[in-house]
Amino acid sequence: MSANAENDDDSFIIILGSSPGPSMAVEKCNGLLNGELDKSQIEDAMKDLPIEANMAFKAQFQLGDSPSPASMMVASTLITDDRSTEELQKRFGELLDENVVLKETLKQNNDSMKEQFMLIASCQEDMLKTHRLHKEKFDETRELVERLRQENKQLKLDISHISDSEVPINSETGESKSGASSGVEFVTSPDDDTIDKLTAQLELVEKQRRQVIVENEKLSWQKESLEHIVDATSKERDDAKEKLNIAEMQLSTKENVHALELQKLNFMVNDLHAKLKTASTNFPSDEISKRDAYIQQLETKLSAHQNELKKAQIKILDLENIKLEFTQHKSGVAESTKMYKEQIQELNNRIKEVQTIVFHPVHFSLSSECESASEYASYASNVKVYDRTLKHLSEYLTGLSNDLSDSLMHTLGVIASLYDFKLERCSADRVKSGLAEVKQMIERQHSAALTNISQVRGTLTIFEGIFKDYTELLKKSLTKQEPKPQSQSVEQLSAALVARGQEIQALEDRLAALKNYKDDCELLKAQVDLYKSDFEAERESREQMASEKENIATDLRTAQRKIQELTAQLDEIRILSPSLHSSVTTKGRPSSSATALPKPRETPAATTATGNMVYKCPKCMKFSSDQYKVMEDHFDFCLDDF
């Protein structure tokens, strides 16, 4: 059993001796870094890392579809030779802005990587400290194991000596053996327990050491990836600086080339001025003075035409503004008239529904006990005539009320057409025809009312006869001893007569109102004539302005044509006799400065290739034409669509 214990101790010592030191761990880490890494292990190690470090590791070790840090930077485009100085300056400014942005991003990346590097360094320091602590614990455990091993050997030796000395003393061999075996068991059993505990602790420490080594490898990988990222960003910064220097060099070369070209052009201009001065001395002064005077006359005419053209443009703009305001007012009035027409139609329908007179026949009954048969027949015939007249009157009153409402609607329609004419939406002939129709309708209604009044008077005479019969019946009934109550039919007749009298009075009031409407129609007709005269005057003024504008445009075109001819003649003179042309230019410099002033003022008016002004629609801002009439028609169409 002691031999087994010694073998266990020796094997344990061999395990402790074979445990690697810090130098062995560093060599193992370097070997792992220099060799080929397993992607699955790297991905498992990268799970607990932040997002930026994870992306950096993927870019470094080419794991998955990860973009490189260089692809996130804005690459400046190369400068071609076919660009102008303005474009080059603009591109140079853009490059400077990109450089500033790149510097800021690089600074931010450097700061973040510095923080990460400091964090990694602190983690490495912490791991080194833990490694040192584990190493110290290893040394302590090794010393304890050695001490325990020495004590175990010493105890074994003491036990062997004690057993050898106690054998002759004790006579009983069984007791001595049993005591010795129990002593050995007592001594060796705690050593085995402590050795098991120490081996378990050593295994835990070994596991922790391996975890620390793995973490150290991860941190070293992060450090190397960050170093690669820093190298890539510094390389991109150097590339951007080189491109910026190249762009600056190209700009400087192009500026030098442009400066040389300007010097050449200035030299050519000076040479031409010198040639003109030398040629002006050889040309006669009389012709020069005549041409100068003629050119001055043309310039004065041109300035006068330009001033007239400006005045005409100002007038046209004012008229267009007035027309725009008028169209806005016209659209508002049109909406209100539409609403009023709808309300009038609804009211007319209600009036027709209310004014329908329903005829109720009268039921008249007489007792033939005290009367003769002839009187009874005469009373019955009178009642039938009364029913017929009442029915005729009800039909007549309903027809008259419908005619009056229709005439009222027609007059209101004529008034609306007058408003349309005022708003230039209707013609004067249409308004005149409407007024004539209203007049004829009123006259027809007046004659029909007169005839119907005569008919109503005839019916009133019939009613007077019926009243006489009624009074005679009342007298007869009063003369009798036993008065009888009045029948219900007589009361109905009296109420109906009173209602018909009220309706006749209402019809007379409506006739008076129609006469007033007739007067109003005459006033409206006078207003229409006045509006028509104003509209014709405005149209004549517009046509006159358009003709004046066309005349001004033709004069301007002729003046421009003459100026072109004169310039062509001057070019011919310059070609034929350069000296004469130089003298003309030296004397006509103030006039040329005077002519050059009004040219920038021609830019606000849009002109075509022929010199005509182009008008644009102020509403839709899409349609354009060089004819004012076409533009006016399109503007009216746009407003009607609105």
Secondary structure, 3 states (H helix, E strand, C coil): CHHHHHHHHHHHHHHHHHCCCHHHHHHHHHHHHHCCCCHHHHHHHCCCCCHHHHHHHHHHHCCCCCCCHHHHCCCCCCCCCCCCHHHHHHHHHHHHHHHHHHHHHHHHHHHHHHHHHHHHHHHHHHHHHHHHHHHHHHHHHHHHHHHHHHHHHHHHHHHHHHHHHHHHHCCCHHHHHHHHHHHHHHHHHHHHHHHHHHHHHHHHHHHHHHHHHHHHHHHHHHHHHHHHHHHHHHHHHHHHHHHHHHHHHHHHHHHHHHHHHHHHHHHHHHHHHHHHHHHHCCCCHHHHHHHHHHHHHHHHHHHHHHHHHHHHHHHHHHHHHHHHHHHHHHHHHHHHHHHHHHHHHHHHHHHHHHHCCCCCCCCCCCCCCCCCHHHHHHHHHHHHHHHHHHHHHHHHHHHHHHHHHHHHHHHHHHHHHHHHHHCCCCCHHHHHHHHHHHHHHHHHHHHHHHHHHHHHHHHHHHHHHHHHHHHHHHHHHHHCCCCCCCCHHHHHHHHHHHHHHHHHHHHHHHHHHHHHHHHHHHHHHHHHHHHHHHHHHHHHHHHHHHHHHHHHHHHHHHHHHHHHHHHHHHHHHHHHCHHHHHHHHHHCHHHHHHHHCCHHHHCCCCECCCCCECEECCCCCCCEECCHHHHHHHHHHHHHHC
